[in-house]
Amino acid sequence: MQLSIGKHAFLCLLGISMIAPAILPAQSTLSGKELTERVLESKSAGSRTGDIKPIYISGQVALSDGSVPEKKIAIERVCTRNVYQEGYVDAKGHFNIQLGNAGATAVDASFDNPARFGDGTRVGNSTTAESGSAQDSLLWGCNIRAALPGYRSNVIPLEGKRLTTDPNLGTIVLTRMEKTEGYTISVTLAQAPKDAKKAYDKGIDLEHRDKLADARKEFLHAVELYPKHAAAMYELGRIYEHDGQVPQAREVYLKAIDVDPDYATPYERMYALAIKENKWQDAANYSDKLLRLDPYEFGSAWYFNSLAHLQLKDFDIAEKSAREAVKQTGKDAAAKAPYMLALVLANKGQFQEAAENFRVYLKNAPPGADRDRTEKMLADVEQRLQASGTPK
């Protein structure tokens, strides 16, 4: 696709793959050397006995506003709808923790918990609650986050990481929360009758074990029992998308929105589908609504909202969203945000700042066609600056 600027055109790089407390004593922390020794010991013990190898994680937590927290920061493992408190950070913000420690406690992720994640939780011991082997359950579909009342945490996926050789997860950032209009969980979940809840829970369990056909039957059953079950509709939509049944996915997402307009999560999928089909007005509308409901949990939506408004030539709105996208951290869309901002500014004729943001993007852009095209766009902008006598 092309966006014209006078006689020139800037190509839009998409890369769209749309593809979120119980009290226990603080765990003692390990030094880097001790952690490495533990990892090596676990490898040796595993090879000798065939037992499940302990898994350790390390990293640090930072507050985005630079303030000092008044309370301890917990480290939580989130697996689908299960939330487990694994330990705490130390006074310097660091953590070294063994996952699935016998002392790890299931956390209440209900509607009143400000650190909620997903659609509720099931209570159980951290080492046995998930399906499959004990070791797989610690990682499969799981994320690590920090928990501090009044703050939102970015999440770090565990699945696919080689934690036995590199347990360092890097930095988790906590951002102070403001009141939002929407929710990442549907209020209809608590209102559903017992049988509908049971079918939904069974569907979640089957989905977690990648038995999607069986999970779909349970979610359909949950909706039959309770036609306002927005959470079940959303899960159905995800399965339909996975199976390539986009019309069916769109239909159930829209039904979920209809029965629970403040349930934010379906809006994310709706704008994603709209972008894939180049339906820019729909993409703008759904991402606008999502960002009004919850701009914190769905921070990556700023990038795609800017993209949609750029395609509609709503340059001022696109610029505002791109600047918000630049503030985000830890997501693929955030890494591309300087590029998006540069593209918007170039379309507005603000070539000097556009060039600066193209350069920021190129600092970390991997080799490939996207980088090559961006370098050409930067050269074009620099030529314009040179022709106008403006310093690069």
C-alpha positions, 0 to 999 in steps of 0.5 A: 500500500502507498501513502502519497506525499507530493510526488513521493510515496512512503511504503507502509511496513506492516508486520501484522501478526496480532498476534494481559493476594495470598500472603506468604513469607518472602523467598530468599534470593540467590546470587548469580553464582548460586543460581548457576550452580543450582541450574547445573545441579538440577541438570546433573540430578535430572540425568542421574535420577530422571526426576523433574528438573527444577526451573529457576527464573531471575530478573529485575522489576522497575517502576516506570515513574521512578518512584519507590514502592511502599509495599513488596512486589510479588512475582506471579506466574499466569497460566491461562486463568491460573495465577500463582504467586511464586515469590518476591523481589528483593530491596534492589528490585531483583528476583531469583526464584524456583518456579513451582516451589511447594510454597507457591500459592494460588492467587485470587484473580477475581473481579475485585483483584486489581491485579486480575488476569484473564477470566477468573482463576482456579485455585490449586497447588502450583506444581499440579494445577495445570495439565500435562507433566509437572515441568511442562505445566510450569511453562506451557501457556504461562507468563511471568509478571510483577504484582503491586497494587495500583500498578500494571505489569508487562508480561514475559512469556515462559513458553519456548524459553530455555530457562535451564541454560539462561534463567534471566528474564530481563526487566519487568516494568510496572506502570501506575494505573489510572481508572479505566472504563473497561475490563479484561474479564467479562462480568457475565462470567460471574453471572453464568449459572453453575452448569454453564460455568462448568462447561466453560471451565472444561473448555478452558482446560481442553483448550489449554491442552490443545484439544480445540475441537473438544474445547469448542463443543464445551464453549458452544454448550456454555453459550447454549446454557447461558446465551450471554456468556461473553467469555465463552463467545470470545474463546469460541472466536479464538478457536474459529480464527485458529481454524480459519473460520473468520466469518464465524469468529467475527460473528461470536466476537460481535455477540460478545461485544453486544452482551457485554460492551465493556468487555475489552478483549473482543475489540482487540480481535475485531480490529486485528481482523479488520486490519488483515482485510484492509478495512481501515475504518473498522480497524480505527473504530474498534481500536478507538473503542478498545483504547477508551476502555483500557489503554493500559492492558492493551497498549499495543493497540496504539500502534495499530490505531495509528496505522488505521488512522494513517490509512484514513489520512486522519494524520493528527489522530494517527500522530497522537496514537503513534506518540503513545505507541512510542511510550510502550515497552516490551512488545513488537508493536512498540519496537516498530512505533518510531517507524510509524511515528516517522511515517505519520510525520513524513505525511504531515511534512514534518521531515526533520522529526520524521528522519529522527524517528526513522533513525531510531527505528533503524538502530534496532531493526533486523536485516531484511526487506523492511529495513531496506525500505526504511533506509530508502524512505530515510534517504528520501526524507534527507534529500527533502531536508537538504533541498530545503536547506534544513539540517539533517 
